[in-house]
């Protein structure tokens, strides 16, 4: 992520630089001379600062590097010579930003509830409904909430005047539960496949006397699944 943010920021500054340089093309009174001509900008030219904020909508705490130095193997004594690059991280599940736009306030308050791992689906739904009843967030905020959470619902259905917050939450949680069930089924299938592969590796090792590495290669088990097999056989 630090390198991706560096690319975003650099491309934005590069765009500003080239946009600024366009003023000095041609032979008019704005034509640059000397060192300014070589750099395509005047010494007094200034660009707008770029502030990149990474917003995480995960239920689990962010565990990825938040600065470039965390990705580097820097020899002792060279730390102060290496340019570090840090980005601003906002975790929606525990956001403590001081927001001023009421829609943003409602959205992040609702996300704190929806992304709370300690709440059951039923408790989460109750708390969301209680918040909505007392704060009256707009339908736009509620529909943004579903989009952020990756829940697919029929947005056109809620453009009608008779659509209520209750119907949005009902449909939202139905889709959320379906999504959770599908994720659970996929996880179960993957676990079952790993057990079957581990059993096959064990049988091959016992019958042939081969090493685990040779057995994994013979069965053509993908390298990314090897650690699962090791854990099951250890």
Backbone as numpy.savetxt, mean C-alpha at the origin, in Angstrom:
# Nx Ny Nz CAx CAy CAz Cx Cy Cz
9.92 0.61 -1.33 9.11 1.83 -1.33 9.96 3.10 -1.33
11.07 3.18 -0.55 11.87 4.42 -0.61 12.34 4.75 -2.02
12.75 3.73 -2.79 13.23 3.98 -4.15 12.09 4.40 -5.07
10.90 3.84 -4.85 9.75 4.23 -5.66 9.39 5.69 -5.39
9.40 6.08 -4.12 9.09 7.46 -3.75 10.15 8.41 -4.33
11.41 7.98 -4.30 12.49 8.79 -4.90 12.21 9.03 -6.38
11.75 7.99 -7.08 11.44 8.13 -8.51 10.28 9.10 -8.71
9.23 8.99 -7.87 8.09 9.91 -7.99 8.55 11.35 -7.81
9.31 11.58 -6.74 9.75 12.94 -6.43 10.67 13.49 -7.53
11.62 12.65 -7.96 12.57 13.10 -8.98 11.86 13.43 -10.29
10.87 12.62 -10.67 10.16 12.88 -11.93 9.34 14.17 -11.84
8.82 14.47 -10.65 8.05 15.71 -10.46 8.96 16.93 -10.55
10.14 16.84 -9.91 11.10 17.95 -10.00 11.60 18.10 -11.44
11.82 16.97 -12.11 12.29 17.01 -13.50 11.25 17.69 -14.40
9.97 17.41 -14.13 8.91 18.05 -14.91 8.92 19.56 -14.68
9.09 19.98 -13.43 9.14 21.41 -13.13 10.34 22.08 -13.82
11.47 21.36 -13.80 12.69 21.90 -14.41 12.48 22.15 -15.90
11.96 21.15 -16.61 11.77 21.30 -18.05 10.68 22.32 -18.39
9.65 22.38 -17.56 8.60 23.37 -17.77 9.16 24.77 -17.60
10.03 24.94 -16.62 10.66 26.24 -16.38 11.61 26.61 -17.52
12.33 25.60 -18.03 13.29 25.85 -19.09 12.64 26.29 -20.40
11.37 25.93 -20.58 10.66 26.31 -21.81 10.55 27.83 -21.96
10.60 28.55 -20.85 10.50 30.01 -20.90 11.69 30.64 -21.61
12.81 29.91 -21.63 14.04 30.51 -22.11 14.45 30.03 -23.51
13.55 29.34 -24.19 13.87 28.89 -25.54 13.70 30.05 -26.53
14.39 29.97 -27.63 14.27 31.01 -28.64 15.30 32.12 -28.47
15.05 33.23 -29.13 16.03 34.34 -29.14 15.44 35.63 -28.56
14.39 35.51 -27.80 13.73 36.68 -27.23 14.50 37.29 -26.09
13.89 38.23 -25.39 14.57 38.92 -24.28 14.86 38.00 -23.09
14.18 36.83 -23.05 14.38 35.92 -21.93 15.53 34.94 -22.17
16.21 35.07 -23.28 17.28 34.14 -23.62 18.37 34.18 -22.55
18.85 33.01 -22.17 19.88 32.90 -21.13 21.28 33.00 -21.71
22.23 33.39 -20.87 23.62 33.50 -21.29 24.52 32.86 -20.25
25.70 32.49 -20.68 26.72 31.97 -19.77 26.31 30.69 -19.06
26.63 30.65 -17.76 26.31 29.48 -16.95 24.81 29.21 -16.90
24.02 30.26 -16.91 22.56 30.08 -16.88 22.08 29.40 -18.15
22.74 29.69 -19.27 22.37 29.03 -20.52 22.66 27.53 -20.43
23.79 27.17 -19.82 24.16 25.76 -19.70 23.21 24.99 -18.79
22.73 25.67 -17.75 21.83 24.98 -16.80 20.36 25.11 -17.17
20.07 25.96 -18.17 18.69 26.20 -18.63 17.80 26.79 -17.55
18.39 27.52 -16.62 17.60 28.18 -15.58 18.40 29.34 -14.98
17.67 30.32 -14.47 18.32 31.45 -13.82 18.66 31.08 -12.37
19.62 31.79 -11.82 20.01 31.55 -10.44 18.87 31.85 -9.47
17.96 32.70 -9.87 16.85 33.08 -9.00 15.62 32.18 -9.15
15.65 31.28 -10.14 14.50 30.38 -10.35 14.36 29.42 -9.16
13.14 29.17 -8.79 12.85 28.24 -7.70 11.71 27.31 -8.10
11.76 26.07 -7.59 10.71 25.09 -7.86 9.85 24.89 -6.62
8.68 24.33 -6.83 7.80 24.01 -5.71 8.29 22.73 -5.02
8.28 22.68 -3.70 8.70 21.46 -3.00 7.71 20.32 -3.23
8.22 19.12 -3.27 7.39 17.93 -3.45 7.31 17.19 -2.11
6.12 17.00 -1.63 5.91 16.26 -0.38 5.10 15.00 -0.70
5.74 13.86 -0.57 5.08 12.59 -0.89 4.69 11.89 0.41
3.41 11.54 0.50 2.90 10.85 1.69 2.39 9.48 1.27
2.88 8.44 1.91 2.43 7.07 1.64 1.36 6.72 2.67
0.18 6.38 2.18 -0.94 6.03 3.07 -1.18 4.53 2.98
-1.09 3.85 4.12 -1.31 2.40 4.16 -2.71 2.12 4.70
-3.45 1.28 3.97 -4.79 0.89 4.39 -4.81 -0.56 4.90
-3.65 -1.08 5.27 -3.57 -2.46 5.78 -4.04 -2.54 7.22
-4.58 -3.70 7.58 -4.97 -3.92 8.97 -3.75 -4.16 9.86
-2.70 -4.73 9.26 -1.49 -5.03 10.02 -0.54 -3.84 10.00
0.30 -3.71 11.05 1.26 -2.60 11.09 2.21 -2.64 9.91
2.63 -1.47 9.45 3.57 -1.34 8.34 4.94 -1.84 8.79
5.53 -2.76 8.05 6.83 -3.30 8.44 7.88 -3.15 7.34
7.58 -2.39 6.30 8.54 -2.16 5.21 9.44 -0.98 5.56
10.61 -0.87 4.92 11.53 0.26 5.18 10.85 1.59 4.88
11.13 2.58 5.70 10.58 3.92 5.49 11.67 4.92 5.11
12.89 4.44 4.98 13.99 5.30 4.55 15.00 4.46 3.79
15.76 5.11 2.91 16.69 4.42 2.02 17.75 3.65 2.80
18.24 4.21 3.89 19.33 3.57 4.64 18.94 2.19 5.15
17.64 1.96 5.34 17.20 0.65 5.83 17.31 -0.43 4.75
17.57 -0.01 3.51 17.73 -0.97 2.41 19.20 -1.19 2.06
20.08 -0.43 2.69 21.48 -0.45 2.31 22.35 -1.16 3.35
23.39 -1.82 2.85 24.41 -2.41 3.72 25.59 -1.45 3.74
25.56 -0.52 4.68 26.55 0.56 4.72 27.70 0.19 5.65
28.93 0.17 5.15 30.08 -0.13 6.01 30.18 0.88 7.15
30.61 0.41 8.29 30.75 1.28 9.46 31.68 2.45 9.16
31.23 3.62 9.52 32.04 4.83 9.31 31.65 5.61 8.07
30.85 4.98 7.19 30.46 5.67 5.96 29.03 6.21 6.02
28.35 5.99 7.13 26.94 6.37 7.22 26.71 7.84 6.90
27.55 8.72 7.41 27.31 10.16 7.22 27.59 10.63 5.80
28.21 9.78 4.99 28.50 10.17 3.60 27.42 9.68 2.63
26.51 8.85 3.11 25.47 8.28 2.25 24.20 9.12 2.37
23.71 9.63 1.25 22.46 10.40 1.26 21.29 9.47 1.61
20.61 9.82 2.67 19.44 9.02 3.07 18.19 9.64 2.44
17.15 8.86 2.37 15.90 9.37 1.80 14.74 8.78 2.60
13.98 9.65 3.23 12.88 9.22 4.08 11.56 9.69 3.49
10.52 8.87 3.63 9.19 9.31 3.20 8.24 9.34 4.40
7.17 10.08 4.24 6.18 10.22 5.31 5.17 9.08 5.19
4.99 8.35 6.26 4.06 7.22 6.28 2.85 7.55 7.15
1.67 7.30 6.62 0.43 7.45 7.39 -0.30 6.11 7.36
-0.50 5.53 8.53 -1.24 4.28 8.63 -2.69 4.60 9.01
-3.59 4.31 8.10 -5.00 4.66 8.32 -5.56 3.99 9.57
-5.04 2.84 9.91 -5.54 2.10 11.08 -5.23 2.81 12.39
-4.23 3.71 12.37 -3.86 4.42 13.61 -3.47 5.86 13.30
-4.18 6.47 12.37 -3.85 7.82 11.92 -4.10 8.85 13.04
-3.08 9.69 13.30 -3.24 10.75 14.30 -3.02 12.13 13.69
-3.25 12.22 12.37 -3.12 13.50 11.70 -4.21 14.47 12.15
-3.88 15.74 12.18 -4.88 16.75 12.48 -5.50 17.20 11.17
-6.65 16.64 10.86 -7.32 16.92 9.58 -8.32 18.06 9.75
-8.54 18.80 8.67 -9.45 19.94 8.72 -10.68 19.75 7.84
-10.52 19.04 6.73 -11.67 18.77 5.86 -12.56 17.72 6.50
-13.84 18.03 6.66 -14.74 17.13 7.39 -14.85 15.78 6.72
-14.81 15.72 5.39 -14.88 14.43 4.71 -13.66 13.56 5.01
-12.48 14.19 5.06 -11.27 13.44 5.42 -11.33 12.95 6.85
-11.86 13.78 7.74 -12.00 13.39 9.14 -12.88 12.16 9.26
-14.04 12.20 8.60 -14.96 11.07 8.65 -14.34 9.82 8.04
-13.67 9.98 6.90 -13.09 8.82 6.22 -12.05 8.12 7.11
-11.14 8.88 7.69 -10.09 8.27 8.50 -10.62 7.74 9.83
-11.64 8.37 10.38 -12.27 7.83 11.59 -12.93 6.48 11.29
-13.59 6.39 10.15 -14.23 5.13 9.75 -13.19 4.05 9.44
-12.07 4.46 8.84 -11.01 3.49 8.54 -10.39 2.92 9.81
-10.26 3.75 10.84 -9.72 3.26 12.12 -10.58 2.13 12.67
-11.89 2.27 12.48 -12.81 1.23 12.95 -12.74 0.00 12.04
-12.81 0.23 10.74 -12.86 -0.88 9.78 -11.57 -1.70 9.78
-10.43 -1.07 10.08 -9.13 -1.76 10.03 -8.67 -2.24 11.40
-9.56 -2.19 12.38 -9.21 -2.62 13.74 -9.28 -4.14 13.84
-8.13 -4.79 13.97 -8.06 -6.25 14.04 -8.71 -6.82 15.29
-8.86 -6.00 16.32 -9.40 -6.50 17.58 -10.93 -6.59 17.57
-11.55 -6.05 16.55 -13.00 -6.09 16.46 -13.46 -7.21 15.54
-14.50 -7.91 15.95 -15.10 -8.91 15.07 -15.88 -8.18 13.98
-16.29 -8.92 12.96 -17.06 -8.29 11.88 -18.33 -7.64 12.42
-18.98 -8.33 13.35 -20.22 -7.81 13.93 -19.96 -6.55 14.74
-18.89 -6.58 15.56 -18.57 -5.41 16.37 -18.16 -4.23 15.49
-17.40 -4.53 14.43 -16.97 -3.48 13.52 -18.16 -2.83 12.84
-19.11 -3.65 12.41 -20.30 -3.12 11.75 -21.10 -2.23 12.70
-21.26 -2.67 13.94 -22.00 -1.88 14.93 -21.34 -0.53 15.18
-20.01 -0.55 15.32 -19.30 0.70 15.58 -19.36 1.65 14.38
-19.28 1.08 13.18 -19.39 1.91 11.97 -20.77 2.55 11.88
-21.80 1.75 12.17 -23.17 2.27 12.12 -23.39 3.34 13.18
-22.82 3.13 14.38 -22.95 4.12 15.45 -22.27 5.42 15.06
-21.08 5.30 14.46 -20.35 6.50 14.04 -21.14 7.24 12.96
-21.65 6.49 11.99 -22.39 7.11 10.90 -23.66 7.79 11.40
-24.31 7.17 12.38 -25.55 7.75 12.92 -25.30 9.05 13.66
-24.17 9.15 14.34 -23.88 10.34 15.14 -23.18 11.44 14.35
-22.39 11.07 13.32 -21.62 12.07 12.57 -22.17 12.36 11.17
-23.04 11.49 10.68 -23.69 11.67 9.38 -22.69 11.93 8.25
-21.75 11.03 8.01 -20.82 11.23 6.89 -21.58 11.15 5.57
-21.08 11.81 4.56 -21.75 11.82 3.26 -21.66 10.44 2.60
-22.56 10.20 1.64 -22.50 8.94 0.90 -21.19 8.83 0.14
-20.67 9.97 -0.29 -19.40 9.98 -1.01 -18.29 9.41 -0.13
-18.29 9.76 1.16 -17.29 9.24 2.08 -17.45 7.73 2.26
-18.69 7.29 2.41 -18.95 5.85 2.61 -18.55 5.05 1.38
-18.82 5.57 0.21 -18.45 4.87 -1.01 -16.93 4.88 -1.21
-16.28 5.97 -0.77 -14.81 6.01 -0.81 -14.24 4.96 0.13
-14.89 4.79 1.28 -14.46 3.78 2.25 -14.46 2.39 1.63
-15.53 2.06 0.91 -15.60 0.73 0.29 -14.52 0.57 -0.77
-14.24 1.65 -1.50 -13.20 1.58 -2.52 -11.83 1.36 -1.91
-11.54 2.08 -0.82 -10.26 1.94 -0.14 -10.06 0.52 0.39
-11.14 -0.07 0.89 -11.08 -1.42 1.46 -11.13 -2.50 0.39
-11.24 -2.09 -0.88 -11.26 -3.06 -1.97 -12.54 -3.85 -2.05
-13.66 -3.25 -1.61 -14.95 -3.93 -1.63 -15.75 -3.46 -2.85
-16.13 -4.39 -3.69 -16.85 -4.04 -4.91 -18.35 -4.03 -4.66
-18.98 -2.87 -4.83 -20.43 -2.75 -4.70 -20.96 -1.93 -5.87
-22.26 -1.95 -6.06 -22.90 -1.23 -7.16 -23.10 0.23 -6.75
-22.19 1.10 -7.20 -22.24 2.50 -6.80 -23.50 3.21 -7.30
-23.99 2.82 -8.48 -25.17 3.48 -9.05 -26.40 3.27 -8.17
-26.41 2.18 -7.43 -27.54 1.86 -6.55 -27.72 2.92 -5.47
-26.60 3.55 -5.05 -26.65 4.49 -3.93 -26.78 5.94 -4.36
-26.96 6.15 -5.66 -27.19 7.51 -6.14 -28.64 7.93 -5.97
-29.50 6.94 -5.68 -30.91 7.25 -5.48 -31.11 7.93 -4.13
-32.14 8.71 -4.03 -32.42 9.45 -2.80 -32.82 8.52 -1.65
-33.44 7.37 -2.00 -33.93 6.48 -0.94 -32.85 5.56 -0.40
-31.64 5.61 -0.97 -30.54 4.79 -0.47 -30.07 5.35 0.87
-29.95 4.49 1.88 -29.57 4.93 3.22 -28.19 4.40 3.58
-27.64 4.95 4.66 -26.35 4.48 5.13 -26.43 3.03 5.56
-27.60 2.65 6.09 -27.79 1.27 6.52 -27.65 0.29 5.36
-28.23 0.64 4.23 -28.15 -0.26 3.07 -26.71 -0.34 2.55
-25.99 0.77 2.63 -24.59 0.76 2.20 -23.77 -0.16 3.09
-23.96 -0.03 4.42 -23.21 -0.87 5.35 -23.59 -2.35 5.21
-24.87 -2.62 5.01 -25.30 -4.01 4.83 -24.62 -4.64 3.63
-24.67 -3.95 2.50 -24.05 -4.48 1.28 -22.53 -4.55 1.43
-21.96 -3.55 2.10 -20.52 -3.51 2.28 -20.04 -4.72 3.06
-20.74 -5.05 4.15 -20.31 -6.16 4.98 -20.59 -7.51 4.33
-21.64 -7.59 3.53 -21.88 -8.82 2.78 -20.72 -9.10 1.84
-20.28 -8.05 1.12 -19.16 -8.21 0.20 -17.86 -8.47 0.96
-17.72 -7.82 2.11 -16.52 -8.01 2.92 -16.42 -9.46 3.40
-17.56 -10.01 3.85 -17.57 -11.40 4.31 -17.27 -12.36 3.17
-17.82 -12.08 1.99 -17.54 -12.93 0.82 -16.04 -12.88 0.50
-15.49 -11.67 0.58 -14.08 -11.50 0.30 -13.23 -12.27 1.31
-13.65 -12.21 2.58 -12.93 -12.93 3.63 -13.01 -14.43 3.44
-14.20 -14.92 3.05 -14.38 -16.35 2.82 -13.52 -16.82 1.65
-13.50 -16.03 0.58 -12.70 -16.38 -0.59 -11.21 -16.42 -0.24
-10.80 -15.45 0.58 -9.40 -15.40 1.00 -9.07 -16.60 1.87
-10.01 -16.97 2.74 -9.80 -18.12 3.60 -9.72 -19.41 2.80
-10.60 -19.55 1.79 -10.58 -20.74 0.94 -9.26 -20.84 0.18
-8.81 -19.71 -0.36 -7.54 -19.71 -1.10 -6.38 -20.07 -0.19
-6.41 -19.57 1.05 -5.36 -19.87 2.01 -5.38 -21.35 2.37
-6.61 -21.89 2.51 -6.75 -23.31 2.84 -6.24 -24.20 1.71
-6.55 -23.80 0.48 -6.08 -24.57 -0.67 -4.56 -24.55 -0.76
-3.96 -23.40 -0.51 -2.51 -23.27 -0.56 -1.86 -24.12 0.52
-2.48 -24.13 1.71 -1.93 -24.93 2.81 -2.03 -26.41 2.50
-3.17 -26.81 1.90 -3.35 -28.21 1.53 -2.33 -28.65 0.48
-2.05 -27.77 -0.48 -1.08 -28.08 -1.52 0.32 -28.21 -0.94
0.64 -27.34 0.03 1.95 -27.39 0.67 2.13 -28.70 1.43
1.08 -29.16 2.12 1.15 -30.42 2.86 1.34 -31.60 1.91
0.64 -31.55 0.77 0.77 -32.62 -0.22 2.18 -32.66 -0.79
2.74 -31.49 -1.06 4.10 -31.42 -1.59 5.11 -31.91 -0.56
4.90 -31.53 0.70 5.81 -31.95 1.77 5.79 -33.47 1.91
4.59 -34.05 1.80 4.46 -35.50 1.88 5.18 -36.19 0.73
5.05 -35.62 -0.47 5.70 -36.19 -1.65 7.22 -36.11 -1.53
7.73 -35.00 -1.02 9.17 -34.83 -0.83 9.69 -35.84 0.18
8.96 -35.98 1.28 9.38 -36.92 2.34 9.43 -38.35 1.81
8.40 -38.76 1.05 8.37 -40.12 0.50 9.52 -40.36 -0.47
9.81 -39.35 -1.30 10.89 -39.49 -2.27 12.24 -39.59 -1.57
12.43 -38.81 -0.52 13.69 -38.84 0.23 13.89 -40.21 0.88
12.79 -40.77 1.42 12.88 -42.05 2.13 13.13 -43.22 1.16
12.53 -43.16 -0.01 12.65 -44.28 -0.96 13.93 -44.23 -1.79
14.46 -43.02 -2.00 15.64 -42.90 -2.85 16.91 -42.54 -2.09
16.74 -42.02 -0.87 17.91 -41.58 -0.12 18.44 -40.24 -0.59
17.67 -39.57 -1.45 18.10 -38.27 -1.96 18.02 -37.20 -0.88
18.75 -36.11 -1.11 18.67 -34.95 -0.21 17.36 -34.21 -0.48
17.02 -33.33 0.44 15.80 -32.55 0.26 15.89 -31.66 -0.98
17.04 -31.07 -1.20 17.22 -30.19 -2.35 17.00 -30.95 -3.67
17.56 -32.16 -3.75 17.41 -32.95 -4.96 15.97 -33.40 -5.15
15.30 -33.73 -4.05 13.90 -34.16 -4.12 13.00 -33.01 -4.56
13.26 -31.81 -4.03 12.48 -30.63 -4.43 12.65 -30.36 -5.92
13.89 -30.50 -6.40 14.16 -30.25 -7.82 13.50 -31.31 -8.69
13.54 -32.57 -8.24 12.96 -33.65 -9.03 11.45 -33.51 -9.15
10.82 -33.03 -8.10 9.36 -32.85 -8.11 8.95 -31.51 -8.74
9.96 -30.70 -9.12 9.72 -29.42 -9.78 8.82 -28.50 -8.95
9.07 -28.47 -7.66 8.32 -27.59 -6.76 8.93 -26.19 -6.85
8.11 -25.16 -7.10 8.62 -23.79 -7.24 9.48 -23.37 -6.06
10.53 -22.62 -6.35 11.47 -22.21 -5.32 10.80 -21.38 -4.22
9.78 -20.58 -4.59 9.12 -19.75 -3.58 8.34 -20.58 -2.56
8.09 -21.87 -2.88 7.36 -22.75 -1.95 8.28 -23.61 -1.09
9.59 -23.52 -1.34 10.53 -24.38 -0.62 10.48 -24.15 0.89
10.37 -22.88 1.30 10.39 -22.59 2.75 9.19 -23.20 3.46
8.05 -23.30 2.76 6.86 -23.92 3.34 7.11 -25.41 3.59
7.77 -26.06 2.62 8.09 -27.48 2.74 9.05 -27.71 3.90
10.07 -26.84 4.00 11.05 -26.95 5.07 10.38 -26.84 6.44
9.44 -25.90 6.57 8.75 -25.71 7.85 7.90 -26.93 8.20
7.24 -27.51 7.21 6.39 -28.66 7.47 7.18 -29.92 7.79
8.39 -30.01 7.25 9.21 -31.22 7.48 10.17 -31.08 8.66
10.28 -29.87 9.19 11.22 -29.67 10.30 10.63 -30.11 11.63
